[in-house]
Amino acid sequence: MDFGQIDTSEDSNLGATYHVIDPYTEEPAYVKIDGEDVPVSITVLGPDSDKMRQYQGQMMKSLMKKRKGANMEPEELERRMTGQLVEAVTSWQGVVMNNEELECNRENTEQLFNKHYWLREQLLSFQQERANFLKK
């Protein structure tokens, strides 16, 4: 192995697309748009991407500012996990809510992850698996 030939940040910066799994059927999710079956998929940055490393660095600084010995409240941890995913999403397709296709933007992303914990869990699991982002 030649460490000079490995750059996981480059691959993570490109992101990877996750095909959402329907929580009821445990099958890949599809939605009909204009009569066609469209996969419900979300593209996220990888764990070694510049943006994710910057977010994690800011989170660590924030935690270090807390007084020593203070525990993070579960709500705060949940908010930070959601924030990480919001930062990671670069695009999506087939995301429909109340029969309306959602535009991929920060507000809709926050709404989606705050309402659908199961989706957040799927994406966090996908994002934490570095191999999902390695192209070579």
N, C-alpha and C positions, 0 to 999 in steps of 0.2 A: 504494500500500500504506500502510495506517495501522497503525503498530506498536502503537498503543493498542488495536487490535481483535484482536491476536494473543496468545493465552495457551496455549502448548504444554504448560505444566505441568498445566493443568486437564484437558486431554485425556489426558495421560500418567497422571494420578492415577486416571482411570476404567479404564485398562488396555485391552487388546485380546486377542482370542481367536485363538490359532494352531491350525490343524488340522494335526496331526502327519502327516508324510509317512513312509510305510513305507520303510525303507532298502533293502529287497529289490526292491520293485516300483516305487518312486518315485511311488506313487499315494497319495492321501489315505487315511489309516488309519481302519478301522472295527473294532468289536468287537461280538459278539452278547451282549446283556444282556437276559435275560427274553424271548428270541426276537426281539428287535429289533436292527437295525443301528444302533449308536451311534457317532458320530464321536469319534475319540480327539482331544481338544482340551485345550489348556492356556491359561489366561488369565494374562497377565503385565502388570505395570506398565510404562509407557513410560520412556524414558531421561530425560525431563524431570520425572518424578514427584518429589514431595517425598522419598519413601522412597529412591529410587535416587540422588538427588543427595546425600542424607545419607550413604548407604553409600559413595558414591564419595569424599565428603569425608573420611570416616574412613579409607578406604584410602589416600588421599593423605597424610594426617597420619602414618599408620603408615610409609609409604615414606620420608617425610622424616626420620623418627626414625632410620632405618638410617644407618649411617655412610656418609659421602660416598664415592662410587665403588664401593660394594658392589652387585653384581648380584643381581637377584632370581632365585632358583632356579626352574626350570621347575615343580617340584611346588608351590611357593608361588603362582605365577601361576595354576596350574590350580585350586588350592584357593580362591583369591579369585574366579575366574570362576564357579566353582560356587556360592560364597557369594552372589554377586550375583544369580544366577538363583533361588536358594532364597528370597532376600528378595523377589524380584519376583513370584513365583507367588502368585496370589490364589485360584485355583480350577482345577478340571479336571473332565473327564468322560471316561468310557470308558477310564480307566487301569487296566489289569489286569495282574497279575503272578502267574504260577503258578496261573492259573484263579481268582484272587481279585481282586475290585475293590478298589483301594486308596483309602483315605480320603486326602483332600488335607490333609496336615499336614507340619510341618517335617521330621520323621524320615523319612517316606516320600519326600518331595521330595529330600532329600539322598541317600538310597539310590538313587533313580531316576537322578539326574544323575551320581553317582559310578560307577554301573555301566554306564550307556548314554551314552557320549561322543557318539555320533551325534545323540542327542536334544538334548544340551546345545548342540551346534554349531548345530542347526536353530533352537533358541530364541534363542541369542545373536544369530544373524544376523537373525532376525525382530525382536528387541528393538532392535537397533541401527538399524533403518530407521525413522526418525521418522515417515514418512508412514503407517506402519501404525497410528499412534495419533491421527492428526489427524481429527477428526470433521466439520470444516466444509468 
